[in-house]
Amino acid sequence: MRGRLLAAVAVVLTLAIGAASAAARPAAPAKSQADKLTVWLMGDAQSNWPEAVAAATAAFKQQHSGWDVDVQYQSWGDYKTKFEATLAGGSGPDVIEFGNTDVPKYSAAGALAPLNRADYPNSRTWLSGLAAAGSYNGRLYAVPYYAGARAVIYRTDQYRAAGIRSTPKTLAQFNAAGLKLVKRYGGSKNANYSAVYFPGRYWYAAMSFVYDWGGRIATFRNGRWVGTLNEGKAIAGLTAWRNTARLLSRANKTGDEAHPQQALVFAKGSVGSFIGNGWEWPYALDPKVGNPALDGKIGAYPMPSHVRGRYMPTFLGGSNLAIPTTSKQKALAADWIAAFTSTANMTRMAVSGGVIPNTTTLARINASKPTLAPFAEAAKYSWFVPSTPNWANVESANVLQNMLSAILRNPRQTSVYAKRASDQITQILNS
């Protein structure tokens, strides 16, 4: 895959002289060169916040008289294949939406134009996880668009019955509340009860503990990637995760959050809480697969940090917006992205689409909506995987999943398994 992509980009760079090193905002082309900007967005925008798309286009056309915008809606299943075909042909969109984890591959391949962060609204307060996803080797290649985040989804009725009067504000309080739940619902009454459902291979949530303690999965040092899960701060985070999971969870040590799907396990009643995405709350209530009787008995709150006053960093899903090197209208493309990601449009997306806007300044835009507000609050602290195209190979090799499962089964060997994982990550990221 990467070889095919790099070959395609080589053709692009041959056809488009200097494209990869072009300035982020060259002079806008004359009307005679082109009169239409082509934008690729996913169908989510068409379905959920069309007014934001229309407002961005109207603002752009007011700024650039005589120009039009052709917004073409794509599907997640084939947009990358279509994009790579346009690279090979030297043509394609002027603006393209990427899933945030896809950006590093195309940035590294030279397929995206470098951008000036200061040209875009709220760039000083972007969600750090999305900003990291759009950056490569210290340069910005994709502007944060919108996000989804994880928070603690919990049974409000069980919390009340166990005497938990308020949601925990620190990890210590979270563990103490979990022990109350276990005392009330677990033990001899239900040996399979989990105060928090934490399967062994749930690496997205486990790595939040690592980042909460200031650790990292890997860092770039002296021109190469180095796995750092065996270093002090990462070990502290892994130890805290291990202790919480072993103390409060009876989930499968070799399972993950999707096998079985954790929201459906939660719906069956032997789980007090789980760390999940916003969409998992309504999924747990789905009458076809979940339990509608839980309606009115579910709440959410950001996973508390071990430091009072903070939340545990969450991994962000979501999207970024980029400008391909093949675009002949990079300055205009930058202007459309700036209009689309304005504060007004971010507000529209959050209110009508229920997504998390790209800036922490709007974290409370849906404060009155309990199914949205906790997840937006959680996104104020976030992390992202190492920004390198080889990261996908770490995921496919199940390095983190295998390490976590092994630690839960052999907790005294935490440092050994962390060192083994770090060595694998170093080898994969530098191969």
C-alpha positions as CSV (number, residue, x, y, z in Angstrom):
1,M,0.0,0.0,0.0
2,R,2.7,2.5,1.0
3,G,4.8,1.6,-2.0
4,R,1.9,2.2,-4.3
5,L,1.1,5.5,-2.7
6,L,4.7,6.7,-2.9
7,A,4.9,5.8,-6.5
8,A,1.7,7.7,-7.2
9,V,3.1,10.7,-5.4
10,A,6.3,10.5,-7.4
11,V,4.3,10.9,-10.5
12,V,2.5,13.9,-9.0
13,L,5.7,15.6,-8.0
14,T,7.1,15.1,-11.5
15,L,4.0,16.7,-13.0
16,A,3.6,19.4,-10.4
17,I,7.1,21.0,-10.2
18,G,7.8,22.2,-6.7
19,A,4.4,21.2,-5.4
20,A,5.7,19.4,-2.3
21,S,7.8,22.4,-1.3
22,A,5.3,25.1,-2.4
23,A,4.5,27.9,0.0
24,A,1.4,27.2,2.1
25,R,-0.4,30.3,0.7
26,P,0.8,31.2,-2.8
27,A,-0.9,34.0,-4.7
28,A,-4.4,33.1,-5.8
29,P,-4.6,32.1,-9.5
30,A,-6.3,34.3,-12.0
31,K,-9.9,33.7,-12.8
32,S,-8.9,32.5,-16.3
33,Q,-6.9,29.6,-14.8
34,A,-9.9,28.2,-12.9
35,D,-13.2,29.3,-11.5
36,K,-14.3,26.4,-9.3
37,L,-12.9,25.0,-6.1
38,T,-13.4,21.3,-5.6
39,V,-14.0,20.0,-2.0
40,W,-14.3,16.4,-0.9
41,L,-16.2,15.9,2.3
42,M,-17.7,12.8,3.9
43,G,-21.5,12.3,3.8
44,D,-21.7,13.2,7.5
45,A,-21.5,16.9,6.6
46,Q,-24.3,16.5,4.0
47,S,-26.5,14.7,6.5
48,N,-25.8,16.5,9.7
49,W,-24.5,20.0,9.2
50,P,-25.3,21.2,5.6
51,E,-25.9,24.7,6.9
52,A,-22.2,24.9,7.9
53,V,-21.2,23.8,4.4
54,A,-23.5,26.4,2.9
55,A,-22.3,29.1,5.2
56,A,-18.6,28.4,4.4
57,T,-19.3,28.5,0.7
58,A,-21.2,31.7,0.9
59,A,-18.4,33.4,2.9
60,F,-15.8,32.1,0.4
61,K,-17.8,33.4,-2.6
62,Q,-18.2,36.7,-1.0
63,Q,-14.4,36.9,-0.4
64,H,-13.6,35.6,-4.0
65,S,-16.1,37.1,-6.4
66,G,-16.7,34.9,-9.5
67,W,-15.5,31.7,-7.9
68,D,-17.8,28.7,-7.2
69,V,-17.4,25.7,-4.9
70,D,-18.2,22.2,-5.9
71,V,-18.6,20.1,-2.8
72,Q,-18.5,16.4,-3.6
73,Y,-19.6,14.0,-0.9
74,Q,-17.5,10.8,-0.4
75,S,-17.9,7.6,1.5
76,W,-15.4,6.3,4.1
77,G,-15.1,2.9,2.3
78,D,-13.4,4.1,-0.9
79,Y,-12.3,7.7,-0.5
80,K,-8.6,6.8,-0.1
81,T,-8.6,4.6,-3.2
82,K,-10.2,7.4,-5.2
83,F,-7.8,10.0,-3.9
84,E,-4.8,7.9,-4.7
85,A,-6.1,7.6,-8.3
86,T,-6.3,11.4,-8.6
87,L,-2.7,11.7,-7.3
88,A,-1.5,9.4,-10.0
89,G,-3.4,11.4,-12.6
90,G,-2.1,14.8,-11.4
91,S,-5.6,16.0,-10.6
92,G,-8.1,15.9,-7.8
93,P,-9.8,17.9,-5.1
94,D,-8.5,21.2,-3.7
95,V,-9.7,20.3,-0.2
96,I,-10.1,16.8,1.2
97,E,-11.4,15.4,4.5
98,F,-9.3,12.6,6.0
99,G,-10.0,10.4,9.0
100,N,-7.4,11.7,11.5
101,T,-5.4,8.5,11.7
102,D,-5.0,8.5,7.9
103,V,-3.3,11.9,7.7
104,P,0.3,10.9,8.7
105,K,0.6,8.4,5.8
106,Y,-0.2,11.0,3.2
107,S,1.8,13.7,4.9
108,A,4.9,11.5,4.9
109,A,4.3,10.6,1.3
110,G,4.4,14.2,0.2
111,A,0.8,14.1,-1.0
112,L,-0.3,17.1,1.1
113,A,0.7,20.7,1.0
114,P,2.2,22.3,4.2
115,L,-0.1,24.8,5.9
116,N,0.3,27.9,8.1
117,R,-1.4,27.3,11.4
118,A,-2.0,31.0,12.0
119,D,-4.2,31.2,8.9
120,Y,-7.0,29.2,10.6
121,P,-9.5,30.2,13.3
122,N,-8.9,29.1,16.9
123,S,-5.6,27.5,16.0
124,R,-4.2,28.3,19.4
125,T,-6.9,26.4,21.1
126,W,-7.3,23.4,18.8
127,L,-7.9,20.0,20.4
128,S,-4.4,18.7,20.9
129,G,-5.1,15.2,19.6
130,L,-6.5,16.5,16.3
131,A,-3.6,19.0,15.9
132,A,-1.1,16.2,16.5
133,A,-2.9,14.1,13.9
134,G,-2.5,16.8,11.3
135,S,1.2,17.4,12.0
136,Y,4.2,15.6,10.7
137,N,7.9,16.3,11.3
138,G,7.0,19.6,13.0
139,R,4.8,20.9,10.2
140,L,1.0,21.2,9.8
141,Y,-0.5,19.3,6.9
142,A,-4.2,19.0,8.0
143,V,-6.5,21.4,9.9
144,P,-8.6,19.9,12.8
145,Y,-12.2,19.5,11.7
146,Y,-14.3,17.7,14.4
147,A,-13.8,15.0,17.0
148,G,-15.3,12.2,19.0
149,A,-14.0,11.3,22.4
150,R,-14.4,8.7,25.2
151,A,-15.8,9.3,28.7
152,V,-17.0,7.1,31.5
153,I,-20.5,5.9,30.8
154,Y,-22.2,4.7,34.0
155,R,-25.3,3.4,35.6
156,T,-26.7,6.3,37.7
157,D,-29.1,4.0,39.6
158,Q,-26.2,1.7,40.6
159,Y,-24.1,4.7,41.7
160,R,-26.9,6.0,43.9
161,A,-27.6,2.5,45.4
162,A,-24.0,2.1,46.2
163,G,-23.9,5.4,48.0
164,I,-21.8,7.3,45.4
165,R,-23.2,10.8,45.7
166,S,-21.2,12.6,43.0
167,T,-19.1,11.6,40.1
168,P,-15.4,11.0,40.9
169,K,-13.0,13.9,40.4
170,T,-9.7,12.0,40.7
171,L,-8.6,8.5,39.9
172,A,-8.4,7.6,43.6
173,Q,-12.0,8.6,44.0
174,F,-12.9,6.6,40.9
175,N,-11.3,3.5,42.4
176,A,-13.0,4.1,45.7
177,A,-16.3,4.4,44.0
178,G,-15.7,1.2,42.1
179,L,-15.0,-0.6,45.3
180,K,-18.4,0.5,46.6
181,L,-20.0,-0.8,43.5
182,V,-18.3,-4.1,43.9
183,K,-19.4,-4.4,47.5
184,R,-23.0,-3.6,46.5
185,Y,-23.3,-5.7,43.4
186,G,-20.3,-8.0,43.1
187,G,-18.5,-10.6,45.2
188,S,-20.7,-13.6,46.2
189,K,-23.7,-11.9,44.7
190,N,-22.3,-11.7,41.2
191,A,-18.7,-12.9,40.7
192,N,-18.7,-11.6,37.1
193,Y,-19.7,-8.0,38.1
194,S,-17.4,-5.2,36.8
195,A,-17.5,-1.8,38.4
196,V,-15.7,-0.7,35.3
197,Y,-15.6,-3.0,32.3
198,F,-12.0,-3.0,31.1
199,P,-11.1,-5.9,28.8
200,G,-7.4,-6.7,28.6
201,R,-6.7,-5.5,25.0
202,Y,-8.5,-2.2,25.2
203,W,-5.5,-0.2,24.3
204,Y,-7.2,3.2,23.6
205,A,-8.3,3.5,27.2
206,A,-5.2,1.9,28.7
207,M,-2.9,4.3,26.9
208,S,-4.8,7.2,28.4
209,F,-3.3,6.2,31.8
210,V,0.2,6.3,30.2
211,Y,-0.3,9.8,28.9
212,D,-1.9,10.9,32.1
213,W,1.3,10.1,33.9
214,G,3.3,12.0,31.3
215,G,4.5,8.9,29.4
216,R,4.5,8.2,25.7
217,I,4.2,5.2,23.4
218,A,7.2,6.4,21.4
219,T,9.2,9.5,20.8
220,F,11.4,10.8,18.0
221,R,15.0,11.1,19.1
222,N,18.2,11.8,17.2
223,G,16.6,11.0,13.8
224,R,14.8,7.8,14.8
225,W,11.7,6.6,16.7
226,V,12.2,5.0,20.1
227,G,9.6,3.0,21.9
228,T,9.2,4.5,25.4
229,L,6.6,2.4,27.2
230,N,9.4,1.0,29.5
231,E,10.4,4.4,30.7
232,G,9.5,5.7,34.2
233,K,6.4,7.8,33.5
234,A,4.9,5.2,31.1
235,I,5.5,2.4,33.6
236,A,3.8,4.5,36.3
237,G,0.8,4.9,34.0
238,L,0.7,1.2,33.1
239,T,0.9,0.3,36.7
240,A,-2.0,2.5,37.6
241,W,-4.1,1.1,34.7
242,R,-3.2,-2.5,35.8
243,N,-4.2,-1.8,39.3
244,T,-7.6,-0.3,38.3
245,A,-8.4,-3.0,35.8
246,R,-7.5,-5.8,38.2
247,L,-9.3,-4.2,41.1
248,L,-12.6,-3.3,39.4
249,S,-13.0,-5.3,36.2
250,R,-13.9,-8.9,35.5
251,A,-13.8,-8.5,31.8
252,N,-11.9,-11.0,29.6
253,K,-8.2,-10.4,29.9
254,T,-7.7,-11.5,26.3
255,G,-10.8,-9.6,24.9
256,D,-11.2,-6.0,23.7
257,E,-13.9,-3.3,23.7
258,A,-15.5,-4.6,20.5
259,H,-15.4,-8.4,21.0
260,P,-18.0,-8.5,22.6
261,Q,-19.1,-4.9,22.1
262,Q,-18.8,-3.3,25.5
263,A,-22.0,-1.2,25.3
264,L,-24.0,-4.4,24.9
265,V,-22.2,-6.1,27.8
266,F,-23.0,-2.9,29.9
267,A,-26.7,-3.2,28.8
268,K,-27.0,-6.7,30.3
269,G,-26.6,-5.3,33.9
270,S,-23.4,-6.8,35.3
271,V,-21.4,-3.7,34.5
272,G,-21.4,-0.4,36.5
273,S,-19.5,1.7,34.0
274,F,-17.2,1.6,30.9
275,I,-15.0,4.0,29.1
276,G,-16.7,4.5,25.8
277,N,-17.5,6.8,22.8
278,G,-20.5,9.0,22.8
279,W,-22.3,6.8,20.3
280,E,-22.1,3.9,22.6
281,W,-24.6,5.4,25.0
282,P,-27.6,5.2,22.6
283,Y,-26.3,1.9,21.3
284,A,-26.7,0.4,24.8
285,L,-30.4,1.5,24.7
286,D,-31.1,0.1,21.2
287,P,-34.3,-2.0,21.4
288,K,-32.9,-4.5,18.9
289,V,-29.6,-5.3,20.6
290,G,-29.4,-3.3,23.9
291,N,-31.7,-2.6,26.8
292,P,-34.3,0.2,26.5
293,A,-35.2,-0.2,30.2
294,L,-31.9,1.6,31.0
295,D,-33.3,4.8,29.5
296,G,-33.0,7.5,32.3
297,K,-30.5,5.4,34.2
298,I,-27.3,6.3,32.3
299,G,-25.0,9.2,32.7
300,A,-21.4,10.1,31.7
301,Y,-18.4,12.0,33.0
302,P,-14.8,12.6,31.8
303,M,-12.4,9.9,33.1
304,P,-10.7,11.6,36.0
305,S,-6.9,12.1,36.1
306,H,-4.7,11.1,39.0
307,V,-4.2,14.9,39.3
308,R,-7.1,16.8,40.8
309,G,-8.6,19.4,38.4
310,R,-7.7,17.5,35.2
311,Y,-9.3,14.8,33.1
312,M,-7.4,11.8,31.9
313,P,-6.3,12.4,28.3
314,T,-8.6,10.7,25.8
315,F,-7.8,9.4,22.3
316,L,-9.7,11.4,19.8
317,G,-11.4,10.0,16.7
318,G,-12.4,12.5,14.1
319,S,-11.4,14.2,10.9
320,N,-8.9,16.7,9.5
321,L,-9.0,18.9,6.4
322,A,-6.0,19.0,4.0
323,I,-5.0,20.5,0.7
324,P,-3.4,18.0,-1.8
325,T,-0.1,19.0,-3.5
326,T,-1.9,18.6,-6.8
327,S,-4.3,21.6,-6.1
328,K,-3.6,24.6,-8.3
329,Q,-5.6,26.7,-6.0
330,K,-4.0,26.3,-2.6
331,A,-4.6,29.8,-1.4
332,L,-8.3,29.6,-2.2
333,A,-8.5,26.1,-0.6
334,A,-7.0,27.5,2.6
335,D,-9.6,30.3,2.6
336,W,-12.4,27.8,2.2
337,I,-11.1,25.7,5.1
338,A,-10.7,28.8,7.2
339,A,-14.4,29.7,6.5
340,F,-15.6,26.2,7.1
341,T,-13.8,25.9,10.5
342,S,-14.8,29.3,11.8
343,T,-16.2,29.6,15.3
344,A,-19.7,30.1,13.9
345,N,-19.5,27.0,11.7
346,M,-18.0,24.9,14.5
347,T,-20.9,26.0,16.6
348,R,-23.3,24.9,13.9
349,M,-21.7,21.5,13.6
350,A,-21.8,20.9,17.4
351,V,-25.4,22.0,17.8
352,S,-26.9,20.3,14.8
353,G,-24.6,17.4,14.4
354,G,-23.7,16.6,18.0
355,V,-20.0,16.4,17.2
356,I,-17.1,17.9,19.2
357,P,-15.8,21.1,17.7
358,N,-12.1,21.5,17.0
359,T,-11.4,24.1,19.7
360,T,-11.4,23.8,23.5
361,T,-13.2,27.2,23.7
362,L,-16.4,25.6,22.5
363,A,-16.2,22.6,24.9
364,R,-19.3,23.6,26.7
365,I,-21.4,24.5,23.7
366,N,-23.7,21.5,24.4
367,A,-23.5,21.9,28.2
368,S,-27.3,21.3,28.6
369,K,-27.2,18.0,26.7
370,P,-26.0,15.1,29.0
371,T,-25.4,12.8,26.1
372,L,-22.9,15.3,24.5
373,A,-21.4,17.6,27.2
374,P,-19.3,15.0,29.1
375,F,-17.6,13.9,25.9
376,A,-16.8,17.4,24.7
377,E,-15.4,18.2,28.2
378,A,-13.2,15.0,28.0
379,A,-11.8,16.2,24.7
380,K,-10.1,19.1,26.3
381,Y,-7.2,16.8,27.2
382,S,-6.3,14.4,24.5
383,W,-3.4,12.3,22.9
384,F,-2.6,10.8,19.6
385,V,-0.5,7.9,18.4
386,P,3.1,8.6,17.0
387,S,2.8,10.5,13.8
388,T,4.4,8.2,11.3
389,P,3.0,6.0,8.5
390,N,4.6,3.0,10.1
391,W,2.2,3.3,13.1
392,A,-0.4,1.2,11.2
393,N,2.1,-1.7,11.3
394,V,2.3,-1.4,15.1
395,E,-1.5,-1.7,15.3
396,S,-1.7,-4.6,12.8
397,A,1.0,-6.5,14.9
398,N,-1.2,-6.1,18.0
399,V,1.9,-4.9,20.0
400,L,-0.1,-2.9,22.5
401,Q,-2.9,-5.4,22.8
402,N,-0.6,-8.3,23.5
403,M,1.4,-6.3,26.1
404,L,-1.7,-5.2,28.0
405,S,-3.2,-8.7,28.0
406,A,0.1,-10.2,29.2
407,I,0.4,-7.6,32.0
408,L,-3.1,-8.4,33.4
409,R,-2.3,-12.1,33.4
410,N,1.2,-11.6,34.9
411,P,1.2,-8.3,36.7
412,R,4.6,-8.8,38.3
413,Q,6.1,-8.8,34.8
414,T,4.8,-5.3,33.8
415,S,8.3,-3.9,33.2
416,V,9.3,-6.9,31.2
417,Y,6.3,-6.8,28.9
418,A,6.6,-3.0,28.5
419,K,10.3,-3.4,27.5
420,R,9.4,-6.1,25.0
421,A,6.7,-3.9,23.5
422,S,9.0,-0.9,23.3
423,D,11.6,-2.9,21.5
424,Q,9.0,-4.1,18.9
425,I,7.7,-0.5,18.4
426,T,11.2,0.8,17.9
427,Q,11.9,-1.9,15.3
428,I,8.6,-1.4,13.4
429,L,8.6,2.4,13.4
430,N,12.1,2.5,12.0
431,S,11.7,-0.3,9.4
